[in-house]
Amino acid sequence: MGLEEILKKISDQGDEEAQKIIEKSKEQARQIKEKAEQEAAVEAEQYMAIQRNQAEMESTRIMTQARLDRKMKILFYKKQVIDEVLDKAFQQAFKGKKELKKTVVMKQGQKQSTLDEQRIKDELRPALEGQIAEDLKL
């Protein structure tokens, strides 16, 4: 074997070794890329699940707030109507009078006292609210 043959053999062996290293490197790169894609897919799915959950929670919060706002408006208008009804009733009851009086019959005789308009309204309001709620099926 001559020098040229030895050099050619060394060169061929170097080329073969380089080719093996290149192939091994390509395989490792492919595996790394595949693993990264799998991890990215898992992370993307987790992120989407979190975002879906947050969107659902926000939607529920908005719906709950809307229901609460509706109930608050109904209560506000119901109170307004009751106040108007009570005011008109008292206006009719007070026609030409400065105040309403009640007569209390006791063992010792009768006693007259002035009716407190606000107290009567406060006592009537729950019954009226209940009746309105029942009539409106609230």
C-alpha distance (Angstrom), angle and dihedral (degrees) to the residues before:
residue distance angle dihedral
M1 . . .
G2 3.71 . .
L3 3.75 131.4 .
E4 3.76 91.9 -101.4
E5 3.75 91.8 54.3
I6 3.80 91.6 48.5
L7 3.80 91.2 49.3
K8 3.82 90.8 46.4
K9 3.81 90.6 49.5
I10 3.84 91.1 49.0
S11 3.81 89.6 46.9
D12 3.81 92.0 48.5
Q13 3.79 91.2 47.8
G14 3.83 89.4 49.1
D15 3.80 90.2 49.4
E16 3.80 91.0 48.8
E17 3.80 91.1 47.8
A18 3.81 91.3 47.2
Q19 3.81 90.5 48.9
K20 3.82 91.0 50.5
I21 3.82 90.2 49.6
I22 3.82 90.6 48.1
E23 3.82 91.6 49.0
K24 3.80 91.6 46.8
S25 3.81 90.6 48.4
K26 3.81 91.2 49.1
E27 3.82 90.7 50.7
Q28 3.80 91.6 48.6
A29 3.82 90.6 48.4
R30 3.82 90.4 49.7
Q31 3.81 91.0 50.2
I32 3.81 92.0 47.3
K33 3.81 90.6 49.1
E34 3.81 92.2 47.8
K35 3.81 91.8 48.9
A36 3.81 91.2 47.9
E37 3.81 91.0 50.5
Q38 3.82 90.8 50.4
E39 3.79 91.8 48.6
A40 3.81 90.8 47.3
A41 3.82 90.5 50.9
V42 3.82 91.1 50.8
E43 3.81 92.1 47.5
A44 3.81 91.3 46.7
E45 3.82 90.8 52.1
Q46 3.79 91.3 48.2
Y47 3.80 90.7 49.0
M48 3.81 91.1 48.9
A49 3.81 91.2 49.2
I50 3.81 90.7 51.4
Q51 3.81 91.5 47.7
R52 3.82 92.0 47.9
N53 3.80 89.9 50.2
Q54 3.81 92.1 49.1
A55 3.80 91.5 47.5
E56 3.80 90.5 50.5
M57 3.80 91.3 48.9
E58 3.81 91.2 49.0
S59 3.79 90.8 48.2
T60 3.81 90.5 50.8
R61 3.80 90.8 48.1
I62 3.80 91.8 51.0
M63 3.81 92.1 48.1
T64 3.80 91.6 48.1
Q65 3.80 91.1 49.1
A66 3.81 90.9 49.1
R67 3.82 90.9 51.2
L68 3.79 90.5 48.2
D69 3.81 91.5 48.5
R70 3.80 90.1 50.2
K71 3.80 91.9 50.5
M72 3.80 91.2 47.1
K73 3.82 90.9 51.9
I74 3.80 91.2 48.1
L75 3.80 90.4 50.6
F76 3.81 91.1 47.1
Y77 3.82 93.3 51.1
K78 3.78 92.0 41.7
K79 3.79 89.6 54.1
Q80 3.80 90.5 47.9
V81 3.81 91.9 52.0
I82 3.79 92.5 46.9
D83 3.81 91.2 48.8
E84 3.80 90.6 50.1
V85 3.81 92.4 48.5
L86 3.80 92.1 48.2
D87 3.81 92.4 46.1
K88 3.81 91.7 51.0
A89 3.80 91.4 45.9
F90 3.78 91.1 52.2
Q91 3.81 91.9 45.2
Q92 3.80 88.6 55.6
A93 3.78 91.9 44.5
F94 3.81 91.8 50.3
K95 3.81 95.8 48.3
G96 3.77 102.7 151.1
K97 3.81 93.3 -13.8
K98 3.77 128.1 108.4
E99 3.77 94.0 -149.0
L100 3.77 142.6 -2.5
K101 3.76 119.7 -112.4
K102 3.74 132.0 -162.6
T103 3.74 128.2 -153.8
V104 3.78 117.6 -136.6
V105 3.80 116.7 -161.4
M106 3.79 112.7 -145.9
K107 3.81 135.9 168.3
Q108 3.77 90.3 -99.3
G109 3.79 92.4 50.3
Q110 3.78 137.4 -87.2
K111 3.75 126.7 -33.6
Q112 3.79 127.5 -167.1
S113 3.79 122.7 -148.9
T114 3.78 135.2 174.8
L115 3.79 118.1 -104.8
D116 3.80 115.6 -126.2
E117 3.81 105.3 -131.3
Q118 3.82 95.6 -155.9
R119 3.80 92.9 48.0
I120 3.80 91.5 51.5
K121 3.81 90.8 48.4
D122 3.81 90.6 49.6
E123 3.81 90.5 50.2
L124 3.82 93.8 47.8
R125 3.82 96.6 44.2
P126 3.87 98.5 77.5
A127 3.80 92.2 50.7
L128 3.79 91.6 47.5
E129 3.81 92.1 46.5
G130 3.79 90.3 50.8
Q131 3.80 92.1 49.2
I132 3.82 92.2 48.4
A133 3.80 91.5 48.0
E134 3.80 89.9 50.2
D135 3.81 92.9 47.3
L136 3.81 92.4 47.6
K137 3.83 91.7 41.2
L138 3.82 92.4 -126.5
